[in-house]
Amino acid sequence: MKNLMFRNLLVTALLFISFAVSAQDNKDTFVYNYNFDVNSDVKVIFDNHSCNLDVQTSETDKIMFTLTVNVDGDSDDVAKVDNFLKNRKYNATKELVELSSSVYKSLQGTIIPSVYTSIKVTLPNGDKVKLSKLDVRATLLIPSEAALELNSRASNVMLDNLQSLKYNSDNDKVIAKSVKGNTIIDASYSKFKFDNLENVSLNLFDTDIFATKAIDIECKSKYSEIEIAQISDIVINGFDDKYFFTTLANVNLTTKYSNFKANQTKDITINSYDSDVEVVSSALLSITETKYSTYKFGSATSVNITKSFDDKVNINNATNVVTGESKYTSYVFGSINNYSENNAFDNNYTINKVNGFKLNNTKYSDIDIENITDSFFVNGFEDNTNIANTSAAFKEFTVKGKYQKVKVTIPESLSATIDYKSQYGKCSVQSNKFTLKSESGDTDKQHFVYAKEGNNPAQFTLDGFTINLNISTK
């Protein structure tokens, strides 16, 4: 009886030991190599998932694909992974090769390097396994003229110089050399770093793009960040993005809720809604339509604003600024040559120095000019004008309209004729240097002409309804 009990205990112990051995994690590294002879312009479709992928190019008409899988888990489960991978077949012809680094169809749990966590994996063939570690790495060597279509998720990717690329990316980290040719990048939640980009279409969602140089770029983006040192010929359609450029030329920017910064631009066209635009130096600036936006420019050669609504425009130095129409907009200028606008409504103009200023039609606007050197023209309704200084060479000042308040200070050396006509209103010339040449009309219809003798006198003309004029000298 004791012998029988001993034998039963021995069998039980052996069974326990056997189970314990079979349940231990089996750590294996599997390497799979594939080689294909192809045409130089072969199309390569690569499906990449949770893999460290390195894509390289060569001048040979060959594709070499190496897949390295490091897996920990029960030996039976590890064997299932190996069995699936070594028996996987790829579609390959000289014109088309389809490859994949994907090891699983679905996964429950989290793979953390150096941390053994139980994860449930469904392989692409339907087999279910439990693993504690799964690390996938791949190298892909393709001909330099090959067209690569890369579908990648949750991966680290390195790209060599490529001439044709179609990249669908989701949550990737990508470092690339040069991408030239017909290239389309459709990315979400990813980060890209390029040396050079040329002839590329970008469709980005919550994605970061960094590049040293880019030419001929079309970008549609949302919640993304784009930083490029040198760029030319770019079309941007953005939403809640951040753009940082050092130098750029030939830019067409359409954006909402975005931040745009550049050091130097040339020939830039902007259509903006509730965005911030800051440029140190710009030539040929065109703002086609803008709303609720803020602009800050250090200098600009030529500025054309087609339509503005409730914006803030700050330009330190500019040659010429031309505006079609604007409402509720604040303009702050340092030194500009000429400013002209067709239609203004409830705007604010603050200018340190300007040569010529002209508003063809304005309503409820405030104009504050520190120094003006040549000419001033306003045709408006209920505006306020305050000019602190006119130059000794000032030529022409004209205000027409209704309910105008005008205050001007001129140098005593300026020779001028002041022709004031207004129904109602008040004319005050605070200087004994001027002589009243003529006076006509009653208090309802006033006409005063003041003059100060001299060569080529400046002409001040005020004509309208309820114009209050105050001119003083210093």
C-alpha positions in Angstrom: 0.0 0.0 0.0 2.9 2.4 0.9 4.6 1.5 -2.4 1.4 2.4 -4.3 1.1 5.7 -2.5 4.7 6.5 -3.3 4.3 5.7 -6.9 1.2 8.0 -7.0 3.1 10.8 -5.4 6.0 10.3 -7.8 3.7 10.4 -10.8 2.1 13.6 -9.5 5.5 15.2 -8.9 6.6 14.3 -12.4 3.5 15.7 -13.9 3.9 18.9 -11.9 7.5 19.2 -13.1 6.5 18.5 -16.7 3.8 21.2 -16.6 6.2 23.7 -15.0 8.7 23.2 -17.7 6.2 23.5 -20.5 4.7 26.6 -19.0 8.1 28.5 -18.8 8.6 31.4 -21.2 10.4 30.4 -24.3 12.6 33.3 -25.6 13.4 33.1 -29.3 14.6 35.4 -32.1 13.5 34.4 -35.6 15.0 35.8 -38.7 13.2 35.5 -42.1 15.0 36.5 -45.4 13.4 37.1 -48.7 14.9 38.1 -52.1 13.2 39.0 -55.3 14.4 39.9 -58.8 12.4 42.8 -60.0 12.2 45.6 -62.6 14.0 48.8 -61.6 10.7 50.7 -61.5 8.9 48.0 -59.5 5.9 49.0 -57.3 6.4 47.8 -53.7 3.4 47.7 -51.3 4.5 47.3 -47.7 2.2 46.7 -44.8 4.0 47.7 -41.6 2.6 47.4 -38.0 4.4 47.9 -34.7 7.7 47.4 -36.3 11.1 49.2 -36.4 11.4 49.5 -40.2 14.5 50.6 -42.1 14.0 51.2 -45.9 17.1 51.5 -48.0 17.7 52.0 -51.7 20.3 50.6 -54.1 21.1 50.6 -57.8 20.4 46.9 -58.2 17.2 45.4 -59.5 16.6 43.4 -56.4 14.4 43.5 -53.3 15.8 42.1 -50.1 13.5 41.9 -47.2 14.6 40.7 -43.7 12.2 40.3 -40.9 13.5 39.8 -37.3 11.0 38.8 -34.6 12.0 38.6 -30.9 9.2 36.8 -29.0 8.8 35.5 -25.4 6.0 33.2 -24.3 4.9 29.7 -24.0 6.8 27.4 -26.3 3.6 26.3 -28.1 2.6 29.9 -28.6 6.1 30.9 -29.8 6.0 28.0 -32.2 2.6 29.2 -33.6 4.2 32.6 -34.3 7.2 31.0 -36.0 5.0 28.7 -38.0 2.8 31.5 -39.3 5.7 33.7 -40.3 7.8 31.0 -42.0 4.8 29.8 -44.0 3.5 33.2 -45.0 3.5 33.7 -48.8 4.0 37.0 -50.5 2.7 38.2 -53.9 5.8 39.0 -56.0 6.3 39.7 -59.7 8.8 41.8 -61.5 6.3 44.6 -61.6 4.7 44.3 -58.2 5.8 43.0 -54.8 3.6 43.0 -51.8 5.2 42.5 -48.4 4.3 42.8 -44.7 5.9 43.1 -41.3 2.6 42.6 -39.4 2.8 39.8 -36.9 -0.7 40.1 -35.4 -4.2 40.9 -36.5 -5.3 42.1 -33.1 -3.8 42.5 -29.6 -5.2 42.9 -26.1 -2.7 44.4 -23.6 0.3 46.6 -23.9 3.7 45.7 -25.2 6.3 47.5 -23.1 10.0 46.9 -23.9 11.8 45.1 -21.0 8.6 44.6 -19.2 7.0 41.1 -19.2 3.2 41.7 -19.6 0.7 39.1 -20.6 -0.8 40.0 -23.9 -3.3 38.2 -26.0 -2.5 38.1 -29.7 -4.5 37.0 -32.6 -2.2 36.2 -35.6 -3.3 37.1 -39.1 -4.1 33.5 -39.8 -6.6 33.5 -36.8 -4.4 31.6 -34.3 -4.6 33.0 -30.8 -1.5 33.1 -28.5 -0.4 34.6 -25.2 3.0 36.4 -25.2 5.0 38.4 -22.7 7.2 40.1 -25.3 7.0 40.8 -29.0 9.6 42.9 -30.8 9.5 43.2 -34.6 12.3 44.7 -36.8 12.6 44.8 -40.6 14.9 46.0 -43.3 13.8 46.6 -46.8 16.2 47.2 -49.7 14.5 48.3 -52.9 15.7 49.7 -56.3 16.3 53.5 -56.2 13.6 54.0 -58.9 11.0 51.8 -57.2 7.6 53.3 -56.3 7.0 52.5 -52.6 3.5 52.4 -51.1 3.9 52.1 -47.3 1.0 51.5 -45.0 2.3 51.8 -41.4 1.0 52.0 -37.9 2.6 52.4 -34.5 6.1 52.0 -35.9 9.6 53.6 -36.0 10.5 54.1 -39.6 13.7 55.2 -41.3 13.6 56.1 -45.0 16.5 56.4 -47.5 16.4 58.7 -50.5 13.2 57.9 -52.3 11.9 59.1 -55.7 8.3 57.9 -55.4 6.4 57.4 -52.1 2.8 56.9 -51.0 2.8 56.8 -47.3 -0.3 56.1 -45.1 0.9 56.7 -41.5 -0.8 56.3 -38.2 1.1 57.0 -35.0 4.6 56.6 -36.6 7.9 58.2 -35.9 9.8 58.7 -39.1 13.3 59.9 -40.0 13.8 60.3 -43.7 16.6 61.6 -46.0 15.3 63.0 -49.3 11.9 62.4 -50.8 11.5 63.6 -54.4 9.0 63.0 -57.1 5.4 62.1 -57.0 4.9 61.7 -53.2 1.8 61.6 -51.1 1.9 61.4 -47.3 -1.3 60.8 -45.4 -0.6 60.9 -41.7 -2.3 61.0 -38.3 -0.7 61.2 -34.9 2.8 60.9 -36.4 6.1 62.7 -36.4 8.3 63.1 -39.5 11.8 64.5 -39.9 13.1 65.0 -43.4 16.2 66.4 -45.0 14.6 67.4 -48.2 11.1 67.3 -49.6 10.2 67.9 -53.3 6.9 67.6 -55.1 5.0 66.3 -52.1 1.4 66.3 -51.1 0.8 66.2 -47.3 -2.5 65.4 -45.6 -1.9 65.7 -41.9 -4.0 65.2 -38.7 -2.3 65.9 -35.4 1.1 65.3 -37.1 4.5 67.0 -36.8 6.6 67.6 -39.9 10.2 68.9 -39.7 12.3 69.5 -42.8 15.5 71.3 -43.7 14.4 72.1 -47.3 11.2 71.8 -49.2 10.1 72.6 -52.8 6.6 72.3 -54.4 4.5 71.3 -51.4 0.8 71.0 -51.1 -0.3 70.6 -47.5 -3.7 70.0 -45.9 -3.4 69.9 -42.1 -5.4 69.8 -38.9 -4.0 70.1 -35.3 -0.5 69.7 -36.8 2.9 71.4 -36.5 5.1 72.1 -39.5 8.6 73.4 -39.2 10.7 73.9 -42.4 13.9 75.9 -42.6 13.8 76.8 -46.3 10.8 76.3 -48.5 9.4 77.6 -51.9 6.1 76.9 -53.7 3.8 75.8 -51.0 0.0 75.7 -50.7 -1.3 75.3 -47.2 -4.9 74.6 -46.1 -4.8 74.4 -42.3 -6.9 74.2 -39.2 -5.6 74.9 -35.7 -2.0 74.3 -36.8 1.4 75.8 -36.0 3.8 76.7 -38.8 7.4 77.8 -38.4 9.6 78.7 -41.4 12.9 80.4 -41.8 12.8 81.5 -45.4 10.0 80.9 -47.9 8.7 82.1 -51.3 5.6 81.6 -53.3 3.2 80.7 -50.4 -0.5 80.4 -50.5 -1.9 80.1 -46.9 -5.5 79.4 -46.1 -5.9 78.7 -42.4 -8.2 78.8 -39.3 -7.2 79.1 -35.6 -3.5 78.7 -36.5 -0.1 80.3 -35.7 2.2 81.1 -38.6 5.7 82.4 -38.1 8.5 83.1 -40.6 11.7 85.1 -40.7 11.7 86.0 -44.4 9.0 85.6 -47.0 8.5 86.5 -50.7 5.2 86.5 -52.5 2.9 85.3 -49.8 -0.9 85.1 -50.1 -3.0 84.7 -47.0 -6.6 83.8 -46.3 -7.0 83.6 -42.6 -9.7 83.2 -39.9 -8.8 83.8 -36.2 -5.1 83.1 -36.8 -1.9 84.7 -35.8 0.7 85.6 -38.5 4.1 86.9 -37.6 6.8 87.6 -40.2 10.1 89.4 -39.8 10.5 90.5 -43.4 8.2 90.1 -46.4 8.0 91.1 -50.0 4.8 91.0 -52.0 2.3 90.3 -49.2 -1.3 89.7 -50.3 -4.1 89.1 -47.8 -7.1 88.1 -49.8 -9.7 87.7 -47.0 -9.1 87.8 -43.3 -11.3 87.7 -40.2 -10.5 87.9 -36.4 -6.7 87.5 -37.1 -3.6 89.2 -35.9 -0.7 90.2 -38.3 2.7 91.3 -37.2 5.3 92.2 -39.9 8.7 93.7 -39.3 8.9 95.0 -42.8 7.0 94.5 -46.1 7.7 95.9 -49.5 4.2 95.8 -51.0 1.0 94.9 -49.0 -2.4 94.3 -50.6 -5.4 93.6 -48.3 -8.5 92.7 -50.2 -11.0 92.2 -47.4 -10.5 92.5 -43.6 -12.9 92.0 -40.7 -12.1 92.6 -37.1 -8.3 92.1 -37.5 -5.2 93.5 -36.0 -2.6 94.5 -38.5 0.8 95.7 -37.3 3.6 96.5 -39.8 6.7 98.3 -38.7 7.9 99.3 -42.2 6.2 99.1 -45.6 6.5 100.7 -49.0 2.9 100.7 -50.1 -0.2 99.3 -48.3 -3.4 99.0 -50.4 -6.7 97.8 -48.8 -10.0 97.1 -50.6 -12.3 97.1 -47.7 -12.1 96.5 -43.9 -14.4 96.6 -40.9 -13.6 96.8 -37.2 -9.9 96.5 -38.0 -7.0 98.0 -36.1 -4.0 99.1 -38.2 -0.7 100.0 -36.5 2.1 101.2 -38.8 5.6 102.3 -38.0 6.9 104.0 -41.2 5.1 103.5 -44.5 5.2 105.3 -47.8 1.6 105.3 -48.9 -1.7 103.9 -47.5 -4.9 103.8 -49.5 -8.3 102.1 -48.9 -11.6 102.1 -50.8 -14.0 101.2 -48.0 -13.4 101.5 -44.2 -15.9 100.9 -41.4 -15.2 101.6 -37.7 -11.4 101.1 -38.1 -8.5 102.4 -36.1 -5.4 103.7 -37.8 -2.3 104.5 -35.8 0.7 105.6 -37.9 4.0 106.9 -36.8 5.1 108.2 -40.2 3.5 108.1 -43.6 4.0 109.9 -46.9 0.4 109.8 -48.3 -2.8 108.6 -46.7 -6.1 108.1 -48.5 -9.5 106.7 -47.5 -12.0 106.9 -50.3 -15.0 106.0 -48.2 -15.0 105.6 -44.4 -17.4 105.5 -41.5 -16.8 105.7 -37.7 -13.1 105.5 -38.0 -10.3 106.9 -35.9 -7.1 108.2 -37.6 -4.1 109.0 -35.5 -0.9 110.0 -37.4 2.2 111.3 -35.8 4.0 112.5 -38.9 2.7 112.9 -42.5 4.9 114.3 -45.3 2.9 114.7 -48.5 -0.9 114.3 -48.7 -4.0 113.3 -46.8 -7.5 112.5 -48.1 -10.6 111.3 -46.3 -14.2 111.1 -47.5 -16.2 109.9 -44.6 -19.0 109.9 -42.0 -18.4 110.5 -38.3 -14.6 110.0 -38.3 -12.0 111.4 -36.0 -8.6 112.6 -37.5 -5.7 113.7 -35.4 -2.4 114.6 -37.1 0.4 115.6 -34.8 2.9 116.8 -37.4 3.0 117.7 -41.1 6.3 118.2 -42.9 7.4 121.6 -44.2 7.0 120.1 -47.7 3.4 119.0 -47.2 1.2 119.5 -50.3 -2.5 118.6 -50.0 -5.0 117.9 -47.2 -8.6 117.1 -48.1 -11.6 116.0 -45.8 -15.1 115.5 -47.2 -18.2 114.1 -45.6 -20.4 114.5 -42.5 -19.7 114.9 -38.8 -16.0 115.0 -39.2 -13.6 116.0 -36.3 -10.2 117.1 -37.6 -7.2 118.2 -35.6 -4.0 119.1 -37.4 -0.7 120.6 -36.3 1.5 122.1 -39.0 4.9 123.8 -38.8 5.0 127.5 -38.7 7.2 127.5 -41.7 4.6 125.8 -43.9 2.9 128.1 -46.4 -0.7 127.0 -46.9 -4.2 127.9 -48.0 -7.1 126.7 -45.9 -10.5 126.4 -47.7 -13.2 125.5 -45.2 -16.8 124.9 -46.3 -19.3 123.3 -44.0 -23.0 123.4 -43.1 -22.8 123.7 -39.3 -19.5 122.7 -37.7 -16.7 124.9 -36.5 -13.4 126.2 -38.0 -10.6 127.1 -35.7 -7.2 128.2 -37.0 -5.0 128.9 -34.0 -2.2 130.9 -35.5 -1.6 134.6 -36.1 0.5 133.5 -39.1 -2.6 133.0 -41.2 -4.8 135.8 -42.6 -8.5 135.4 -43.1 -8.9 136.2 -46.8 -12.7 135.7 -47.1 -15.7 134.9 -45.1 -19.2 134.2 -46.3 -22.5 132.6 -45.3 -24.4 132.4 -42.1 -23.8 130.0 -39.2 -25.5 127.2 -41.0 -23.4 127.6 -44.2 -19.8 128.6 -43.5 -17.0 129.3 -45.9 -13.7 130.5 -44.6 -10.5 130.9 -46.6 -7.2 131.4 -44.6 -3.9 131.9 -46.3 -0.2 132.2 -45.4 1.9 133.7 -48.1 4.7 131.7 -49.6 5.8 129.7 -52.7 3.9 126.6 -53.6 1.5 126.7 -50.6 -0.1 123.5 -49.3 -3.8 123.2 -50.0 -6.2 122.4 -47.1 -9.7 121.7 -48.3 -12.6 120.8 -46.1 -16.1 120.4 -47.6 -19.2 118.8 -46.0 -21.7 118.8 -43.2 -20.8 119.5 -39.5 -17.0 119.4 -39.9 -15.1 120.6 -36.9 -11.6 121.7 -37.8 -8.8 122.7 -35.5 -5.5 123.7 -37.0 -2.6 124.9 -34.9 1.1 125.6 -35.6 4.3 124.9 -33.8 
